[in-house]
Amino acid sequence: MYVCSCFGITEQQVRQHAESGACTPRQIAGACKAGTDCGSCVRKIQALLGRGACPRREALDPVVLTTAATTASAAASLPEPTAAEAA
């Protein structure tokens, strides 16, 4: 069945892009242009992708994880500001 009639994209094609790592309608659009013309298929694409099917970006990107961990540990090691410094 066609999902995007503007570009002739089928449900099967959307599922294939999702299996290849596309987790959002924007990523599907980047892969095959579905949803970039009239936009009426975006909700269908969202339904096909489902919710919670993709891991969060931070879990996929080790640089973000490293940066977040470094920032959190640096913030934890800072002394609390005094009342005069906070004002």
Protein Blocks (a to p, Z undefined) as FASTA:
>chain_A
ZZblmnopafklmmmmmmnopabfklmmmmnopoplnommmmmmmmmnoghkaccfklmm
mklmmmmmmmmmmmmmpccddfklmZZ
